[in-house]
Amino acid sequence: MSDADAPADEDTDEGAGEGTGVKVPGLEPTFRHTDDPDVTWQQVKAIRNADGTVSSVWEKWLAFSPDPQYLSLYAKWDPGVVVRRHGHYSPHVLFVIEGDMWCGDRHCPAGTHIELPFGAAFGPFVAGESGTLLLEVMMGDPRSWGDDPDAFRLALTARGAEALPDPAIELPAWLEDLRSRWVVDGEVRDG
């Protein structure tokens, strides 16, 4: 075997930079399961439906890192819940595991993968009749900013629903809650 055919050293990052080590001694993978006792559901959004019932977005945060920032979560959307059109302060991907939802006028059945580049917005979302299970990953600052409040109001009005105040959540101390932030025509509006 020639040197050209030999595998690269496992502690180098050949092709991505000269001699930059990528293997960190002592680091090991972290395994989580959605049934782990410390991985609990958090209600993160809620609406009141026309019949007076409440539909919510629930999340289990599987991995939440400050450095580098990222969030991996398992989400459960109650049937009919409406989520505002929004973007994130980082690239974001989501995968529909079960059920279905609408993203704007695009139907997203189980098996749908959505990639949201940093700076883009998507939605509003409406969960299907049986709700939706998702896997989501934000590759950087996971917080969101709302876009197009009129589209959110129209989606709610079409269902006779109203947005409820954001439920209290347990964010890490290093992260400020921005769930009430809107960015409209380049202007930031909090609240």
Z-matrix of the N, CA and C atoms (Angstrom, degrees):
N
C 1 1.440
C 2 1.525 1 107.85
N 3 1.321 2 116.75 1 134.88
C 4 1.465 3 120.77 2 179.30
C 5 1.520 4 109.32 3 -84.65
N 6 1.332 5 116.63 4 165.31
C 7 1.469 6 120.79 5 176.95
C 8 1.522 7 111.21 6 -58.53
N 9 1.332 8 117.16 7 -33.70
C 10 1.463 9 120.60 8 -179.31
C 11 1.524 10 111.36 9 -66.37
N 12 1.358 11 117.14 10 -27.94
C 13 1.459 12 120.53 11 -178.84
C 14 1.526 13 113.17 12 -91.36
N 15 1.328 14 117.03 13 -9.06
C 16 1.458 15 120.69 14 -177.53
C 17 1.523 16 110.05 15 -72.02
N 18 1.351 17 117.52 16 143.40
C 19 1.463 18 119.27 17 177.73
C 20 1.533 19 110.18 18 -65.90
N 21 1.335 20 115.03 19 149.25
C 22 1.465 21 120.38 20 178.49
C 23 1.521 22 109.39 21 -67.62
N 24 1.332 23 117.14 22 151.76
C 25 1.459 24 120.57 23 174.74
C 26 1.518 25 108.52 24 -57.21
N 27 1.343 26 115.64 25 140.53
C 28 1.455 27 118.24 26 -177.18
C 29 1.518 28 113.29 27 -69.66
N 30 1.330 29 118.53 28 -15.43
C 31 1.464 30 119.24 29 179.99
C 32 1.523 31 112.07 30 -101.33
N 33 1.318 32 116.57 31 14.61
C 34 1.460 33 119.07 32 175.63
C 35 1.512 34 109.42 33 -118.76
N 36 1.275 35 113.92 34 168.13
C 37 1.449 36 122.66 35 -173.87
C 38 1.518 37 107.53 36 -125.49
N 39 1.342 38 115.89 37 52.13
C 40 1.459 39 119.73 38 -174.82
C 41 1.514 40 110.29 39 -58.37
N 42 1.298 41 115.06 40 138.17
C 43 1.447 42 121.29 41 -177.18
C 44 1.510 43 112.38 42 93.82
N 45 1.320 44 118.18 43 -23.01
C 46 1.460 45 121.04 44 179.57
C 47 1.522 46 111.16 45 -108.47
N 48 1.307 47 118.09 46 -1.78
C 49 1.458 48 120.78 47 179.28
C 50 1.510 49 109.20 48 156.86
N 51 1.282 50 116.25 49 146.22
C 52 1.458 51 121.28 50 -177.84
C 53 1.523 52 111.67 51 -68.16
N 54 1.328 53 116.99 52 115.01
C 55 1.456 54 122.15 53 171.30
C 56 1.515 55 115.82 54 63.22
N 57 1.317 56 118.79 55 19.49
C 58 1.462 57 119.52 56 178.60
C 59 1.515 58 108.45 57 -80.92
N 60 1.310 59 117.77 58 118.02
C 61 1.452 60 121.39 59 -179.77
C 62 1.514 61 110.94 60 -73.60
N 63 1.308 62 116.45 61 138.63
C 64 1.458 63 120.12 62 177.54
C 65 1.522 64 111.83 63 -115.07
N 66 1.307 65 117.72 64 -22.44
C 67 1.453 66 120.14 65 179.73
C 68 1.518 67 108.71 66 -82.72
N 69 1.335 68 115.72 67 128.32
C 70 1.457 69 121.73 68 179.72
C 71 1.525 70 108.10 69 -111.92
N 72 1.318 71 116.87 70 113.74
C 73 1.467 72 119.72 71 179.82
C 74 1.532 73 111.34 72 -56.36
N 75 1.330 74 115.16 73 135.75
C 76 1.461 75 120.56 74 176.61
C 77 1.520 76 114.46 75 92.25
N 78 1.337 77 118.61 76 -16.78
C 79 1.460 78 119.60 77 178.35
C 80 1.518 79 109.82 78 -81.07
N 81 1.304 80 115.96 79 136.99
C 82 1.458 81 122.77 80 -179.71
C 83 1.524 82 109.07 81 -133.83
N 84 1.328 83 117.98 82 158.81
C 85 1.466 84 119.62 83 177.20
C 86 1.525 85 110.80 84 -65.95
N 87 1.313 86 115.84 85 154.47
C 88 1.462 87 123.01 86 174.65
C 89 1.518 88 107.40 87 -109.63
N 90 1.301 89 116.43 88 128.13
C 91 1.458 90 121.27 89 -179.78
C 92 1.520 91 108.38 90 -107.37
N 93 1.326 92 116.43 91 131.22
C 94 1.464 93 122.23 92 178.17
C 95 1.521 94 107.82 93 -127.41
N 96 1.307 95 115.99 94 156.38
C 97 1.451 96 121.73 95 173.20
C 98 1.516 97 107.22 96 -134.24
N 99 1.312 98 115.97 97 145.55
C 100 1.470 99 118.74 98 -177.06
C 101 1.528 100 112.67 99 -63.35
N 102 1.346 101 117.71 100 -14.92
C 103 1.467 102 121.04 101 177.52
C 104 1.530 103 113.40 102 -96.72
N 105 1.346 104 118.17 103 3.11
C 106 1.469 105 119.82 104 177.31
C 107 1.527 106 108.98 105 -56.99
N 108 1.350 107 118.10 106 137.31
C 109 1.467 108 120.02 107 -175.36
C 110 1.527 109 114.30 108 -62.56
N 111 1.331 110 118.17 109 -23.88
C 112 1.465 111 119.52 110 179.98
C 113 1.538 112 112.09 111 -93.41
N 114 1.325 113 116.76 112 4.66
C 115 1.467 114 121.71 113 176.84
C 116 1.527 115 106.47 114 -107.67
N 117 1.323 116 115.84 115 90.54
C 118 1.466 117 121.07 116 -173.98
C 119 1.531 118 110.72 117 -105.93
N 120 1.322 119 114.82 118 156.72
C 121 1.459 120 119.81 119 176.37
C 122 1.522 121 109.73 120 -71.03
N 123 1.331 122 115.85 121 135.83
C 124 1.465 123 122.10 122 171.38
C 125 1.523 124 107.63 123 -119.28
N 126 1.318 125 116.05 124 130.77
C 127 1.460 126 120.55 125 173.61
C 128 1.528 127 106.94 126 -78.80
N 129 1.341 128 117.63 127 121.21
C 130 1.469 129 119.97 128 -175.35
C 131 1.527 130 113.44 129 -112.94
N 132 1.323 131 118.07 130 -21.40
C 133 1.471 132 123.47 131 177.79
C 134 1.516 133 108.08 132 -147.56
N 135 1.357 134 115.76 133 152.85
C 136 1.459 135 119.21 134 178.65
C 137 1.522 136 110.25 135 -153.93
N 138 1.337 137 114.85 136 149.18
C 139 1.462 138 121.85 137 172.60
C 140 1.526 139 107.98 138 -132.12
N 141 1.345 140 115.67 139 155.33
C 142 1.463 141 120.36 140 171.96
C 143 1.524 142 106.62 141 -100.84
N 144 1.330 143 115.50 142 124.12
C 145 1.453 144 121.85 143 -179.65
C 146 1.522 145 111.45 144 -78.34
N 147 1.322 146 116.59 145 167.67
C 148 1.462 147 121.99 146 -178.71
C 149 1.527 148 112.07 147 -58.35
N 150 1.345 149 117.80 148 -31.26
C 151 1.468 150 121.15 149 -179.14
C 152 1.529 151 112.79 150 -86.13
N 153 1.340 152 117.19 151 4.26
C 154 1.462 153 121.23 152 177.74
C 155 1.518 154 114.45 153 93.05
N 156 1.335 155 117.61 154 -11.29
C 157 1.465 156 119.94 155 177.54
C 158 1.534 157 109.63 156 -74.94
N 159 1.329 158 115.23 157 164.45
C 160 1.459 159 121.08 158 179.77
C 161 1.529 160 108.89 159 -112.81
N 162 1.314 161 115.90 160 132.53
C 163 1.469 162 122.42 161 172.40
C 164 1.518 163 107.30 162 -112.57
N 165 1.344 164 115.94 163 139.39
C 166 1.459 165 120.25 164 -173.26
C 167 1.516 166 112.42 165 -133.94
N 168 1.318 167 114.06 166 164.27
C 169 1.460 168 123.42 167 166.72
C 170 1.522 169 105.85 168 -103.93
N 171 1.335 170 116.25 169 129.00
C 172 1.462 171 123.79 170 -179.95
C 173 1.521 172 108.61 171 -119.62
N 174 1.321 173 117.87 172 139.69
C 175 1.460 174 121.03 173 -179.46
C 176 1.522 175 111.42 174 -133.63
N 177 1.342 176 115.04 175 144.15
C 178 1.461 177 123.26 176 168.78
C 179 1.522 178 106.15 177 -115.07
N 180 1.314 179 116.72 178 115.98
C 181 1.455 180 121.51 179 -177.92
C 182 1.520 181 108.74 180 -85.25
N 183 1.316 182 115.93 181 110.28
C 184 1.461 183 121.95 182 -175.63
C 185 1.525 184 112.18 183 -84.30
N 186 1.315 185 116.69 184 -36.02
C 187 1.469 186 121.91 185 178.77
C 188 1.516 187 107.42 186 -148.10
N 189 1.334 188 115.71 187 126.80
C 190 1.460 189 120.83 188 -178.22
C 191 1.522 190 106.22 189 -137.98
N 192 1.321 191 117.25 190 105.24
C 193 1.456 192 121.65 191 -172.38
C 194 1.526 193 111.89 192 -114.36
N 195 1.348 194 116.48 193 137.68
C 196 1.463 195 119.63 194 175.89
C 197 1.528 196 113.54 195 -84.82
N 198 1.340 197 117.69 196 -25.20
C 199 1.462 198 119.54 197 -174.84
C 200 1.521 199 110.37 198 -152.29
N 201 1.314 200 118.72 199 102.17
C 202 1.459 201 125.54 200 -2.13
C 203 1.524 202 110.25 201 -75.71
N 204 1.332 203 115.95 202 152.75
C 205 1.460 204 119.76 203 -178.47
C 206 1.522 205 110.20 204 -69.13
N 207 1.315 206 115.82 205 133.01
C 208 1.460 207 122.77 206 169.03
C 209 1.518 208 108.59 207 -167.08
N 210 1.314 209 115.40 208 159.81
C 211 1.457 210 122.40 209 176.19
C 212 1.514 211 108.25 210 -139.38
N 213 1.332 212 115.75 211 130.47
C 214 1.449 213 122.37 212 172.85
C 215 1.520 214 106.29 213 -117.95
N 216 1.336 215 117.51 214 128.35
C 217 1.459 216 119.36 215 -175.71
C 218 1.516 217 112.06 216 -142.13
N 219 1.318 218 113.78 217 157.10
C 220 1.456 219 124.86 218 174.51
C 221 1.519 220 104.95 219 -109.79
N 222 1.327 221 117.97 220 126.00
C 223 1.466 222 120.77 221 -174.64
C 224 1.526 223 111.15 222 -121.89
N 225 1.326 224 113.89 223 146.23
C 226 1.467 225 122.11 224 175.39
C 227 1.525 226 106.56 225 -126.24
N 228 1.311 227 116.25 226 119.66
C 229 1.461 228 121.69 227 178.22
C 230 1.521 229 108.17 228 -106.36
N 231 1.327 230 116.63 229 123.45
C 232 1.457 231 120.94 230 177.44
C 233 1.528 232 109.84 231 -63.97
N 234 1.353 233 116.91 232 153.58
C 235 1.460 234 119.67 233 178.55
C 236 1.532 235 111.86 234 -52.87
N 237 1.332 236 115.17 235 132.05
C 238 1.461 237 120.95 236 174.80
C 239 1.515 238 117.29 237 78.02
N 240 1.336 239 118.59 238 -1.68
C 241 1.460 240 118.58 239 -179.23
C 242 1.526 241 109.34 240 -61.74
N 243 1.319 242 116.23 241 142.33
C 244 1.464 243 122.88 242 179.55
C 245 1.523 244 107.84 243 -112.01
N 246 1.326 245 116.15 244 129.46
C 247 1.470 246 122.61 245 179.23
C 248 1.524 247 107.45 246 -118.45
N 249 1.315 248 115.65 247 133.17
C 250 1.467 249 120.96 248 -176.59
C 251 1.525 250 112.56 249 -57.34
N 252 1.320 251 116.10 250 155.96
C 253 1.463 252 121.25 251 169.48
C 254 1.524 253 105.51 252 -65.88
N 255 1.341 254 116.16 253 131.66
C 256 1.462 255 118.97 254 -174.12
C 257 1.520 256 111.68 255 -156.99
N 258 1.321 257 115.07 256 167.78
C 259 1.454 258 123.40 257 172.04
C 260 1.515 259 108.02 258 -130.52
N 261 1.318 260 116.39 259 176.61
C 262 1.462 261 121.53 260 179.04
C 263 1.518 262 109.66 261 -124.83
N 264 1.309 263 116.44 262 161.28
C 265 1.462 264 122.46 263 178.87
C 266 1.531 265 111.26 264 -83.82
N 267 1.326 266 115.81 265 26.90
C 268 1.466 267 122.41 266 178.19
C 269 1.528 268 107.62 267 -167.48
N 270 1.326 269 117.43 268 166.69
C 271 1.462 270 118.75 269 171.00
C 272 1.537 271 109.61 270 -61.21
N 273 1.326 272 116.02 271 148.13
C 274 1.464 273 121.50 272 -173.79
C 275 1.524 274 107.79 273 -143.48
N 276 1.321 275 116.13 274 135.32
C 277 1.457 276 120.32 275 172.24
C 278 1.521 277 108.87 276 -125.71
N 279 1.320 278 114.94 277 147.83
C 280 1.455 279 118.94 278 173.46
C 281 1.514 280 108.86 279 -139.51
N 282 1.333 281 114.46 280 151.44
C 283 1.460 282 122.09 281 -178.17
C 284 1.520 283 108.06 282 -132.37
N 285 1.330 284 116.50 283 126.32
C 286 1.463 285 121.82 284 178.53
C 287 1.529 286 108.04 285 -81.81
N 288 1.333 287 115.48 286 112.19
C 289 1.462 288 121.69 287 -178.66
C 290 1.521 289 111.33 288 -83.48
N 291 1.324 290 115.36 289 -43.50
C 292 1.465 291 121.04 290 -173.84
C 293 1.515 292 108.59 291 -149.22
N 294 1.335 293 116.66 292 151.80
C 295 1.454 294 120.81 293 -179.26
C 296 1.517 295 109.90 294 78.11
N 297 1.319 296 114.99 295 -155.99
C 298 1.455 297 120.23 296 179.04
C 299 1.514 298 108.91 297 -156.97
N 300 1.333 299 114.44 298 171.94
C 301 1.455 300 121.06 299 178.02
C 302 1.525 301 108.09 300 -160.04
N 303 1.297 302 114.61 301 169.49
C 304 1.465 303 121.99 302 173.35
C 305 1.510 304 107.68 303 -112.20
N 306 1.329 305 116.14 304 134.99
C 307 1.468 306 123.23 305 172.95
C 308 1.522 307 104.71 306 -114.96
N 309 1.343 308 115.98 307 101.03
C 310 1.458 309 118.59 308 -170.31
C 311 1.518 310 107.77 309 61.76
N 312 1.334 311 117.90 310 -126.33
C 313 1.466 312 120.21 311 179.10
C 314 1.524 313 112.84 312 -100.75
N 315 1.344 314 116.55 313 16.70
C 316 1.471 315 121.55 314 179.82
C 317 1.529 316 110.25 315 -103.05
N 318 1.336 317 116.66 316 121.67
C 319 1.459 318 120.72 317 176.77
C 320 1.528 319 109.03 318 -76.27
N 321 1.325 320 116.94 319 135.62
C 322 1.466 321 122.82 320 -177.56
C 323 1.529 322 109.32 321 -126.15
N 324 1.328 323 117.90 322 89.33
C 325 1.463 324 120.60 323 177.63
C 326 1.526 325 110.99 324 -77.55
N 327 1.334 326 116.24 325 173.69
C 328 1.471 327 120.84 326 175.95
C 329 1.526 328 109.00 327 -51.63
N 330 1.335 329 115.63 328 138.85
C 331 1.453 330 121.76 329 -178.17
C 332 1.521 331 113.26 330 98.60
N 333 1.327 332 117.48 331 -7.70
C 334 1.463 333 120.96 332 -179.53
C 335 1.525 334 110.70 333 -77.72
N 336 1.319 335 115.91 334 133.86
C 337 1.473 336 123.41 335 175.02
C 338 1.523 337 106.91 336 -114.44
N 339 1.333 338 117.12 337 130.45
C 340 1.459 339 121.79 338 177.61
C 341 1.517 340 107.98 339 -121.45
N 342 1.321 341 115.93 340 129.53
C 343 1.460 342 121.92 341 174.59
C 344 1.517 343 107.89 342 -110.06
N 345 1.321 344 116.68 343 122.56
C 346 1.464 345 122.23 344 178.75
C 347 1.519 346 108.87 345 -111.41
N 348 1.338 347 118.08 346 108.03
C 349 1.462 348 119.18 347 178.46
C 350 1.528 349 111.39 348 -67.02
N 351 1.310 350 116.43 349 153.66
C 352 1.458 351 121.89 350 174.08
C 353 1.531 352 108.26 351 -55.65
N 354 1.337 353 116.53 352 130.61
C 355 1.456 354 121.37 353 179.12
C 356 1.514 355 114.29 354 96.55
N 357 1.336 356 118.14 355 -11.36
C 358 1.467 357 121.82 356 178.95
C 359 1.534 358 109.31 357 -98.58
N 360 1.325 359 115.57 358 160.60
C 361 1.464 360 121.40 359 176.84
C 362 1.523 361 108.82 360 -125.70
N 363 1.350 362 115.99 361 156.15
C 364 1.451 363 120.53 362 176.91
C 365 1.518 364 109.93 363 -146.00
N 366 1.351 365 115.27 364 160.43
C 367 1.456 366 121.25 365 -178.36
C 368 1.527 367 110.15 366 107.19
N 369 1.340 368 117.42 367 -163.87
C 370 1.456 369 125.86 368 -2.15
C 371 1.537 370 111.59 369 -62.66
N 372 1.322 371 114.12 370 157.34
C 373 1.453 372 121.94 371 -179.74
C 374 1.518 373 110.06 372 -102.68
N 375 1.323 374 116.01 373 145.67
C 376 1.465 375 122.25 374 171.79
C 377 1.517 376 106.80 375 -135.23
N 378 1.332 377 116.71 376 120.79
C 379 1.464 378 121.26 377 178.38
C 380 1.524 379 109.77 378 -70.44
N 381 1.328 380 115.92 379 146.68
C 382 1.451 381 122.16 380 179.89
C 383 1.523 382 113.17 381 -69.52
N 384 1.330 383 115.66 382 179.17
C 385 1.469 384 122.28 383 -175.31
C 386 1.518 385 113.63 384 -61.73
N 387 1.344 386 118.04 385 -26.43
C 388 1.462 387 120.07 386 179.00
C 389 1.529 388 111.77 387 -105.00
N 390 1.329 389 116.51 388 8.67
C 391 1.461 390 120.06 389 -179.00
C 392 1.516 391 110.99 390 83.78
N 393 1.317 392 115.39 391 -172.83
C 394 1.466 393 121.08 392 -174.62
C 395 1.523 394 109.50 393 -146.02
N 396 1.336 395 117.15 394 137.49
C 397 1.464 396 122.88 395 169.22
C 398 1.520 397 107.68 396 -111.55
N 399 1.328 398 116.49 397 133.44
C 400 1.463 399 121.66 398 -175.34
C 401 1.524 400 111.24 399 -132.85
N 402 1.322 401 115.57 400 154.13
C 403 1.452 402 122.90 401 163.94
C 404 1.522 403 105.05 402 -114.26
N 405 1.341 404 116.76 403 127.12
C 406 1.459 405 121.11 404 -178.17
C 407 1.523 406 109.40 405 -127.73
N 408 1.331 407 115.53 406 144.79
C 409 1.464 408 121.88 407 175.52
C 410 1.520 409 108.22 408 -136.30
N 411 1.339 410 116.16 409 126.33
C 412 1.453 411 122.72 410 173.18
C 413 1.526 412 106.49 411 -108.03
N 414 1.321 413 116.16 412 121.20
C 415 1.468 414 121.56 413 -173.04
C 416 1.523 415 110.21 414 -98.35
N 417 1.321 416 115.76 415 66.53
C 418 1.459 417 124.40 416 -175.83
C 419 1.519 418 107.36 417 146.46
N 420 1.323 419 117.01 418 -152.15
C 421 1.469 420 122.36 419 179.05
C 422 1.528 421 108.34 420 -60.03
N 423 1.345 422 118.43 421 116.40
C 424 1.463 423 120.65 422 -173.00
C 425 1.525 424 115.24 423 -81.89
N 426 1.318 425 117.64 424 -7.34
C 427 1.456 426 119.13 425 -173.93
C 428 1.530 427 111.26 426 -67.75
N 429 1.321 428 114.61 427 156.93
C 430 1.460 429 119.69 428 -176.03
C 431 1.523 430 111.61 429 -114.95
N 432 1.321 431 113.49 430 164.21
C 433 1.463 432 122.37 431 172.77
C 434 1.517 433 107.01 432 -131.86
N 435 1.330 434 115.84 433 137.06
C 436 1.457 435 120.80 434 -179.39
C 437 1.520 436 111.19 435 -77.89
N 438 1.323 437 115.59 436 149.20
C 439 1.453 438 122.62 437 179.62
C 440 1.525 439 107.46 438 -136.27
N 441 1.305 440 117.98 439 135.85
C 442 1.456 441 123.73 440 174.38
C 443 1.538 442 112.49 441 63.08
N 444 1.342 443 116.48 442 69.38
C 445 1.469 444 119.50 443 179.29
C 446 1.528 445 113.09 444 -58.89
N 447 1.350 446 117.77 445 -27.95
C 448 1.467 447 119.79 446 179.24
C 449 1.532 448 111.03 447 -65.72
N 450 1.328 449 117.75 448 -39.16
C 451 1.469 450 120.58 449 177.82
C 452 1.529 451 110.58 450 -63.75
N 453 1.334 452 117.20 451 -38.11
C 454 1.465 453 121.33 452 177.52
C 455 1.530 454 109.83 453 -64.38
N 456 1.339 455 116.89 454 -47.16
C 457 1.469 456 120.60 455 179.12
C 458 1.523 457 111.03 456 -60.17
N 459 1.331 458 117.56 457 -42.14
C 460 1.465 459 120.72 458 179.30
C 461 1.528 460 111.44 459 -63.22
N 462 1.332 461 117.71 460 -42.29
C 463 1.466 462 121.16 461 179.11
C 464 1.530 463 110.74 462 -64.01
N 465 1.323 464 116.97 463 -39.80
C 466 1.468 465 120.24 464 176.80
C 467 1.521 466 111.05 465 -66.82
N 468 1.336 467 116.78 466 -48.06
C 469 1.463 468 122.14 467 -177.79
C 470 1.520 469 111.59 468 -60.20
N 471 1.332 470 117.33 469 -38.72
C 472 1.467 471 121.48 470 179.59
C 473 1.524 472 111.63 471 -60.49
N 474 1.326 473 117.71 472 -23.38
C 475 1.460 474 122.45 473 -179.91
C 476 1.523 475 112.49 474 -107.85
N 477 1.339 476 117.26 475 3.67
C 478 1.462 477 121.08 476 -177.58
C 479 1.512 478 111.58 477 65.32
N 480 1.335 479 116.62 478 28.51
C 481 1.474 480 121.51 479 -175.99
C 482 1.517 481 110.75 480 -105.85
N 483 1.319 482 115.12 481 165.85
C 484 1.469 483 120.78 482 174.73
C 485 1.524 484 109.25 483 -136.76
N 486 1.319 485 115.51 484 144.66
C 487 1.464 486 120.19 485 176.97
C 488 1.518 487 109.23 486 -71.55
N 489 1.322 488 116.70 487 140.41
C 490 1.455 489 122.42 488 174.68
C 491 1.526 490 108.92 489 -102.33
N 492 1.334 491 117.85 490 159.77
C 493 1.474 492 119.07 491 177.33
C 494 1.534 493 110.38 492 -58.15
N 495 1.320 494 115.58 493 149.45
C 496 1.466 495 119.64 494 178.72
C 497 1.520 496 110.08 495 -60.72
N 498 1.339 497 117.63 496 129.10
C 499 1.467 498 119.99 497 175.98
C 500 1.531 499 110.44 498 -65.53
N 501 1.316 500 116.50 499 153.83
C 502 1.470 501 120.47 500 175.23
C 503 1.527 502 108.46 501 -64.98
N 504 1.329 503 116.47 502 137.81
C 505 1.459 504 121.33 503 176.74
C 506 1.518 505 109.22 504 -130.27
N 507 1.322 506 115.10 505 160.91
C 508 1.460 507 121.03 506 179.74
C 509 1.527 508 110.01 507 -99.62
N 510 1.332 509 115.48 508 85.67
C 511 1.463 510 120.36 509 176.31
C 512 1.520 511 109.28 510 -82.38
N 513 1.324 512 116.79 511 154.10
C 514 1.472 513 118.76 512 173.33
C 515 1.533 514 110.02 513 -60.50
N 516 1.320 515 117.22 514 152.18
C 517 1.462 516 122.16 515 -177.43
C 518 1.523 517 112.55 516 -58.97
N 519 1.322 518 117.71 517 -26.16
C 520 1.460 519 121.72 518 -176.55
C 521 1.524 520 113.33 519 -84.90
N 522 1.341 521 118.44 520 6.71
C 523 1.460 522 121.07 521 -175.67
C 524 1.526 523 110.94 522 -132.10
N 525 1.325 524 116.96 523 124.59
C 526 1.468 525 123.16 524 177.94
C 527 1.530 526 109.65 525 -84.59
N 528 1.320 527 117.24 526 140.96
C 529 1.462 528 122.65 527 179.52
C 530 1.535 529 109.86 528 -74.16
N 531 1.331 530 116.43 529 120.95
C 532 1.468 531 121.13 530 179.39
C 533 1.531 532 112.12 531 -118.19
N 534 1.343 533 117.78 532 20.95
C 535 1.471 534 119.36 533 -174.93
C 536 1.521 535 113.78 534 -62.49
N 537 1.326 536 118.45 535 -19.22
C 538 1.473 537 120.27 536 179.73
C 539 1.527 538 112.12 537 -95.64
N 540 1.328 539 118.05 538 6.88
C 541 1.472 540 121.89 539 -177.58
C 542 1.536 541 111.00 540 -81.77
N 543 1.335 542 114.17 541 135.58
C 544 1.465 543 122.52 542 172.90
C 545 1.513 544 107.73 543 -122.45
N 546 1.316 545 117.01 544 143.72
C 547 1.466 546 122.53 545 172.11
C 548 1.518 547 105.88 546 -121.08
N 549 1.329 548 115.54 547 107.26
C 550 1.460 549 121.60 548 -174.66
C 551 1.526 550 109.06 549 -123.27
N 552 1.324 551 116.00 550 122.07
C 553 1.475 552 122.03 551 -178.46
C 554 1.526 553 111.16 552 50.76
N 555 1.347 554 115.82 553 42.02
C 556 1.460 555 121.31 554 176.50
C 557 1.518 556 114.25 555 79.03
N 558 1.323 557 118.10 556 -0.74
C 559 1.459 558 122.03 557 -179.63
C 560 1.527 559 110.44 558 -103.23
N 561 1.332 560 117.21 559 130.65
C 562 1.464 561 122.13 560 178.91
C 563 1.514 562 109.23 561 -86.25
N 564 1.324 563 115.63 562 128.77
C 565 1.480 564 121.93 563 178.03
C 566 1.517 565 108.08 564 -126.74
N 567 1.317 566 116.85 565 119.88
C 568 1.459 567 121.80 566 176.12
C 569 1.510 568 108.59 567 -100.69
N 570 1.344 569 115.07 568 131.80
C 571 1.458 570 119.74 569 176.72
C 572 1.474 571 115.10 570 100.95
